[in-house]
Amino acid sequence: MTIAQTFAEDSIGWRIGLGRRYLAEWWQGLWQTQRDPQANADWGNWAEFWQALGDAILFLLIAGLSIWAVWTVWRILRPYWLLWQGRDRIPMASPPPQAFSVSQWRQQARQYQSQGNYAQACLCLYFGMLQHLHERGIAPHLESRTDGEYHQAIAPLPYPTPYYTILAMHQRLKFGNADATQDLLDRCLAAYAQLS
């Protein structure tokens, strides 16, 4: 045997080809045992075992993907379902008893922003918007009031866009598991400055 032959029979490409050949023969033998009772006798119960194992793995894979798909669709459609019903089932937080003024909520938000706590800063802006709606008599504070009810209360306003922006941010943070970022806070601060 020459060095070239030894290298050709020991290279990675040769080993991969050999592995593919073994796998193809095993696969062909597995399926032949399903059709040929004589071959099945040679294999013993292994063919049945491999067939059952393959069926179980396929069933688990299909069941797992189905459960994941249903869960994902539910997470996507749940906020729309609740909005369609005209209420959020989970009451949204109302301002704490020591209700600040609209400008004090903005100061609180700036303080949390300087600490890098964007989620709490966004929540302060949300509470400031609720305080604004309370002071104007549009939506007085109620413990049970939901974002859906606030949405309905601001619909008749002449310029509701900033309110919608802050409500959408609050829903994304509360239900959508969105991360509070500086960009999101900046958009909320811009909307908060436009409250009329």
VOVEX-126308 format. One record per residue: x, y, z of N, C-alpha, C in turn; residue in three letters. Coordinates in steps of 0.001 Angstrom, whole numbers, plus 524288, in hexadecimal, padded with zeros to 5 digits. Layout:
<nodes>
XYZXYZXYZALA
...
</nodes>
This chain:
<nodes>
8034F7FB758000080000800008000080384804D480000MET
8023F808687FC958057380D127FC27803758113A7FFE8THR
8069C8154D800898052281995804018005081C5F801E3ILE
7FFD881D047FCB77FB5481F9B7FA5F7F65681C8C7FB7BALA
7F69D817407FB277F1F6814177FC457F07B8147A8020EGLN
7F477814608057A7F359814C780B107F0C081A0280C45THR
7F2B481E38809F07F0718236180AD57EAE282398808B5PHE
7E9F182153804177E4CB82163801B47E0DF81E5E80504ALA
7E2A481A36807AD7DF1F8170D80AE17DEE2818F881082GLU
7E1AC81D15811C07E1B481EF2817167E07F824D581769ASP
7DEF082728813187DDCA82CC58132F7D85582DA78157BSER
7D74583288816B27D22F833E0818EE7CDD8832D0814FBILE
7CEC0834228101D7CADC8333380C077C99D82D6E80B79GLY
7CD9D82A3180BCD7CCC28248680B637C99C8228F81017TRP
7CAE082493814BA7C7FB822EE819727C243824B68193BARG
7C15582967817457BBF282B40816C57B8F9827DC812E0ILE
7BB64826AD80E7D7B8F08234980AA17B7C881DE080CD3GLY
7BB6081BCC80FE17BA96816AE8124D7B60C816F681633LEU
7B5E281B1B819327B19781BBE81CEE7AC5D81C2781A34GLY
7AC3181F04815D97A75681F67812E07A5B481A1A810BFARG
7A9838171880EE07A845811E980CD07A60F80E6281112ARG
7A86D80E78815BC7A67280B5081A187A0EF80CFC81BA4TYR
7A0138122281BCB79AF48142281D32796E68129381920LEU
7983C812EC814267949C8117280FFB7935D80BA08103FALA
797508086D8114879656802D0811BC792E68019A81670GLU
793D78044C81ABE790A38036E81F6478B048050281E59TRP
78A548098C81BC77851F80B7581A9078248807C1816DETRP
78513805EA812E4782C38024C80F337815B7FD2B811E1GLN
784C67FB6B8154E783A47F69F8183877EFE7F74381BD2GLY
77E797FBCC81E1C77A197FCCD821A1774F57FC8081EB2LEU
774B87FED881A0A76FDF7FED08171476EF07F99481463TRP
773077F6C9813287725E7F1AF810BD770087EDDB814A3GLN
771597EE7B8199876F2E7EAED81D81769537EBB481E07THR
767517F04981C86761B87F13181CC275ED77EE0F8188CGLN
761767ED3D8141B75EFB7EA9580FB67605B7E4CA80F5EARG
764DA7E3608114F766CC7DE0281096766D77DB25815D5ASP
763377D76E8168B763127D4A581B8C7681A7D1A281CACPRO
76AB27CF988188F76F9A7CCB68195E773D87D05581B7EGLN
774287D50F81955777FF7D8D481B3F776927DA84820C3ALA
771857DAB8821E976FC87DC3B82716771777D83982B20ASN
7718C7D35E8299F7734F7CF4D82D35779187CFF582E70ALA
77C1C7D1CA82A91781AF7D2A682B77782957D72C82F42ASP
77F5F7DB1582EF0780047DFB08324177DC87DED7837BATRP
77A6B7DB218384A778047DA3C83D5F7740D7DE8483E7FGLY
773E37E06C843497701D7E46E844DC772357E9F384424ASN
776E97EA7A84231779337EFAF8419E7762F7F31483DCATRP
774367F0C9839AE7714B7F3DB835D276C667F62B83852ALA
769B97F31283B6E765177F50883E12766867F95B841F0GLU
76AF57F8918449E76CB97FC818485876DD6801AC845A0PHE
770C7801808414A772268065383E9176D59808F483C3ATRP
769AE805C983A59764DA807F583831761B780AAB83C87GLN
76139808278410175E5680A7D845627610D80F7284759ALA
7664380F43847AB76924813DC84962768668186284592LEU
768A68174B84090767D181B5C83CA47625781D9B83CE9GLY
75E7981A4783DA67591381C2A83E247586B81F94842FBASP
75ABF81E088475775A508210D84C3375CF08266384B9FALA
7619082671849467645182B6F848837613682EFF844EBILE
75F0C82CD1840C075BDF82FEE83D28757138321E83FF2LEU
7547582EE88431374FDE830B6845FB751508351A849B9PHE
755908347584CA5757388387B8505C758B383D8D84D94LEU
75B3E83D1C8491E75CB7841B58461B757E6844A08442BLEU
75425841D78420574F61844548401074C40846AD8448DILE
74BC7843D5848E7748E2845DC84D6C74B8B84ABB84F9AALA
750AB84A9E8501A7538984F2585220752F5853E584EA5GLY
7536E8532884991752CD8578C845ED74D38859A7845FFLEU
74967856398468B743F5857F0846C5742F685B3284BA5SER
744D9859618501D7442385C43854FD746D586189854A9ILE
74B91861AC8529374E698669B8520774B7B86A5784E6DTRP
7495C8685D84A127469186BB784659741A986E08848CDALA
73EAF86AD684B9D739EE86CC584E2773B4B870DB8523DVAL
73F5586FDF85556740FB8739785962742B7878BF856F8TRP
745A787884852BC7478687D3E8501E742FA8806084DE0THR
73F5887DC484B5973ACD8807B8492573799882F684D88VAL
736F988035851E47340D882698564E736BD887468586DTRP
73BDB8872F8590073EAD88BC285AFF73E168906885751ARG
73DEA88F608524773D708939E84E76737E3895D284E69ILE
734028926884EA772E9A8942284E0872BFD895D08531ELEU
72E0D89478857A772B7D895A585CA372A7389B7985D6DARG
72E4689EF185C8272D108A48785D41728A48A66D859B0PRO
7286D8A45D854DF7244C8A5F48514871F088A3CD8530DTYR
71F0489F0E8552071A4289CBA8572E718218A00A85BAFTRP
71B938A19585F3D719E38A4C0863AA718098AA1E861DDLEU
71AB88AC4F85E06719228B16285BF4713DC8B0FC8593ELEU
713048ACB58566270E128ABD0853AE709A18AB648579BTRP
70AAA8A90685C1E706B48A89986031705B78ADDF862D2GLN
7091F8B1A1861E3708658B6CE8640A70A818B76C86981GLY
70D7E8B3AD86B3670FC58B4138706D714978B0AF870AFARG
718068B21D8740671C708AECA8755B71ACE8ABFF87A4BASP
71B698A6FD87A7A7199F8A40E87F0E71CCD8A552883E2ARG
7219D8A6C88831E724F18A81A8878D724A08ADFD8884DILE
7229D8AFCA88CAF722708B57888D6E727F28B7B888D4APRO
7287A8BBF688A8272D8C8BE7488A2072E5E8C1BB88EFEMET
733328C285890457346D8C560895167326E8CAEF894C4ALA
730038CC96898E672E6C8D20A899447327A8D4E289C8ESER
7328E8D9F589C4F736948DCCF89F32736658DBA48A508PRO
73ADE8DB908A77973AF48DAA18AD18738158DEFA8B008PRO
736B58DDF58B4F67339E8E1C88B7E3736118E73B8B81CPRO
73B438E7A38B84E73DBF8ECCC8B8A073E148EEFF8B315GLN
739928EFCC8B09E7395C8F17D8AB3373C808F6818AA66ALA
740428F61A8A6F37436B8FA9D8A58D7408F8FDBE8A168PHE
74269902668A07C740649057889C23742EE903738971BSER
740ED90549892CD742F69039888DB7748C6904E288D47VAL
74A609098088EFA74FEC90AFC88E9875343907C989267SER
7511A90678896F97541B9034889AAA754FC8FDC48988FGLN
7512E8FBA4895B6751F18F6768934A756568F6B988F39TRP
756928FB0788C5475ACA8FB908887E7600F8FBDE88B49ARG
760578FEA988FA47653A8FEEF892A7766C28F986894B0GLN
762E68F69789688763FC8F13D89856766288EDF4893D7GLN
763CC8EE9488F3E765978EBA088AAF76B3B8ED0E88955ALA
76C7D8F20E88980771DB8F3D088864775B38F19888C65ARG
773FF8F1588914D777668EF328955C778868E96E89452GLN
7747D8E666892F8775538E0DA891BA778878E03C88CBDTYR
777BC8E3C78890677AC58E39988438780928E45188564GLN
781D58E7F8888D97875A8E8E088A24789C68E42488CDBSER
786858E0EF88F627886D8DC2D891EF7889B8D79188E28GLN
7869B8D856889697868B8D4198858C781EE8D0708862EGLY
77E398D1C98896A779998CE9688A4E775448D088886A4ASN
775908CEDD881AE771F98D0D287DB976C728CEC987E80TYR
76BE18CA0E880877669F8C7EA88160763B68CB3388566ALA
7663F8CC80889AB763B78CFA688DB6762B88D53188BBDGLN
7663D8D7338888D765768DC6988650760AA8DC6F882BDALA
7601C8D86487F9375B818D80687C2A756868D79087F6CCYS
756C38D4A4883A9752398D41388714750BB8D95888981LEU
7549D8DC7888AF07537A8E1B088D0A750B58E50F888FDCYS
7525C8E4B28841574FBA8E7B687FFD74A1D8E5D387F3ELEU
7495D8E0CD87FA3744168DE9887F4A740B38E0C2883B6TYR
742BD8E0AE8887E73FDD8E2C888CF173EE18E8A788C50PHE
742A98EB6A88A1B741F38F0F98892173D8C8F1FB88544GLY
73D308EEA188145738F28EF2387D82733B58EE1988036MET
7338D8EA1C8839972EB38E9068867372D388ED9E889FCLEU
731278EFFD88C73730248F49788FBB72E078F91788C71GLN
7303E8F9B9887CE72E718FDC888433728B78FCE4882C2HIS
727538F7FC88189721E98F6C48802F71E4A8F7A1884DELEU
720438F67F8898971D358F74F88E4E71C418FD2588F3AHIS
7205E9004188ED471FED905DD88FCA71C4E9088888BE1GLU
71C42906A68871E718D8908FB883177134C906DC88357ARG
7125590301886B070D1B900C68873970BA78FCFB882E8GLY
70F768FB5387FD270E628F7AF87B8770DC08F22187D9DILE
711238F09E8812F710FB8EB5C8836C712CE8EBAB88917ALA
70F2E8ECA288CB0710AE8ECDD89235713068E7AF89408PRO
716768E7FE897E0719228E34D899D5715398DF4B89BECHIS
715D18DA8189A23712F18D60689C27716C58D18189C77LEU
7169E8CE848A0A571A378CA1B8A14B7197A8C60789CFDGLU
714A88C56289B41713848C12E89792713E18C2CF891DDSER
7152B8C7AB890D9715408C98088B69719B48C6E58886FARG
718938C54E883AA71C6C8C28D8807571E4C8C60687C01THR
722618C43D8795C724528C720874D4720238C77187096ASP
71CFF8C35687011718C48C37386C37714DC8C7C486D5DGLY
713B98C8988725E710238CCC5873D87129F8D222872FEGLU
717A98D2938742071A558D7888730271A658D88F86D24TYR
71B158D47586A1C71B1A8D4F18646B715E38D7278628AHIS
711A78D520864B070C748D7198633770BA18DCB186515GLN
70DC68DDF98699F70CFB8E33D86BC170FCA8E7668688FALA
714448E61E86657717358EA178636C715C58EA4185DA5ILE
712B78E67F85BCE711508E6548564070EB58EB5A8545BALA
70B2C8EDB685773708A48F27A8557470C068F763855B6PRO
710978F71B85812713E48FBC685873715948FD8D85302LEU
71666902AB85243717E19049784D1471D3D902AA84B42PRO
720D3901BD84EDE726149000184D5D727C48FB9F85113TYR
725D38F6CA85046726E68F287853EE72C078EFA3852F6PRO
72EE38F0E884EDC733928EDED84D697378D8ED6B851D6THR
738FB8F18B854A773CCD8F0D3858D473ADE8ED2385D23PRO
735DC8ED5385E35733A68E9C48621F7341F8E41B8603DTYR
732CE8E35085B437332F8DE0885909738CA8DC0785936TYR
73C828DF7E85837742058DDEE85853743888DBF885DBDTHR
742038DEC8861BD7436D8DD3A86715740788D84D868A6ILE
73B798D7D98671E738898D3158684173AF68CE5C8658ALEU
73C7A8CF02860A273EE38CAAB85DBD744008C90F86048ALA
747148CCDC8620574BF98CBA7864BE74ADB8C883869AEMET
746F98CA3486C96745B38C78087175743EC8C1EB8705EHIS
740D58C12286C4F73F0E8BBE186AF6743968B87986924GLN
7472F8BAAE8661E74BC08B7A68645E74F1A8B5FD868F8ARG
74FC48B97986CC5752F48B8238714D750228B459874E8LEU
74B058B4EB87567748008B1B68790D746B48AC62876CDLYS
744EF8AC29871E97431E8A74886F99746C68A50A86B82PHE
749998A862868C574CD38A68786480752438A4EC86618GLY
7538D8A56986B0C758CF8A42586CF375D088A70D869F4ASN
75BD38ABC58685375FAD8AEF98658F7639E8B11C8697FALA
7683F8B2128679E76C418B46886AE876BC38BA4F86ABBASP
76C388BCB386F3976C268C26986F81771888C46586DEDALA
771A98C785869DD7769B8C995867E3776748CF8C86802THR
77AF68D1E08673577B4D8D798866F7778088D9A986271GLN
778008D6E385E05774FB8D88A8597B76F218D89B85ABDASP
76D468D48185D45767C58D44285EBC766658D8B18628ALEU
769C78D99F86641768DD8DDD9869FF768D88E32886741LEU
76C628E3F38638676C848E8E8860A6767698E9DB85DBBASP
7654B8E5B485B53760508E64B8589275BEB8E79C85C61ARG
75C148E533860F77580B8E64E864E1758A08EBD886704CYS
75D658ED8E867C875E3F8F2F3869A375C428F6E8865A0LEU
75D2E8F5CA860A275B378F94585C87755478F96785C84ALA
752E48F4D785D2474D228F4A385D5874B1A8F75686232ALA
74DDB8F6B78669074C398F91D86B8174C558FF1086B14TYR
7502D90112868417509A906C38679274C10908DC86443ALA
7498B9058A861407453D9073D85DD473FE2906BC86055GLN
73FA3904A78651D73A8A9041E867A7737F99097A8682BLEU
732FE909BB866A77305C90ED6866D972BE290EDB86AB3SER
</nodes>
